[in-house]
Amino acid sequence: MTNFPVELNIPVAWGDMDAFGHVNNVQYMRYFETARVKYFDNMMTGDDAKSTIQPVLASVTANFKAPVVYPDNLTLKIGVTKLGNSSLNMCCEMYNQKGMLVLEAFCTIVTFDFVQQKPVPIPEKVRSYIESLEAII
């Protein structure tokens, strides 16, 4: 999987930088969060957004390739790399405005039932959405 079906641009704000003069590592996690939300945005509406079964971030890692400084505009590309029974893996690549890969981020998301307090199988609607977005045959 992963043809990076979702792409978005995020401008780097002056306040995203730290005392070392580059974007703070925590800010990249916020960018990644924005990309994950964008990925599921068109699906999680109405009653789905109020469901007791929701995706929960189980793990996240990042490989920093190059520093980013203000002013810049990042292009984020995100997709699902593995679709399991109750979890999925995602990858996000971030590029600066010169087209250089500056960060690769990876995460595992678990479908969690907040009433039962345990992981549950990915709902068929979610699975179908991901499969159609990723063009899985």
Steps between C-alpha positions, in 0.01 A plus 500: 500500500582869514472707195454799734143579394474805727722804461487832680710812537586655834675836527776515760425770757769702674374360831562141381873552546692450822805663657727307264353681199316210335153346526461332838468122496162516678361713219562220249271278708231768473548513124467120489184518711354753254578262212335204680188704569491615137526136387183404690321837471259404223392187682466603865187712484166507680433189706843354417668786683283429808552122501647330806736318260781733395853479363765537771868572441695204640852593389681762298857531375683751286819502297633853464681549169570875489419808711217734399508873569257786454395601239409174331198308382485127564325248278378198693411174328324231704367152447427167664781245475332209677139421580457243775202366693477770768794721405659677208839649426550834328797676345539871443773667300568870541675705232623860518416750226817401313368142478749353749375219728537644851316241708346155486244423770332171579218406731276218609135575561272263692122494469389534862159460661477749784201322661662156504846656560670271250612483137235383252509405133518790256138577401416391146414858402849614603668203331307566176588870514872425538497233229328734253726795588812286468361335182566153635400228257 
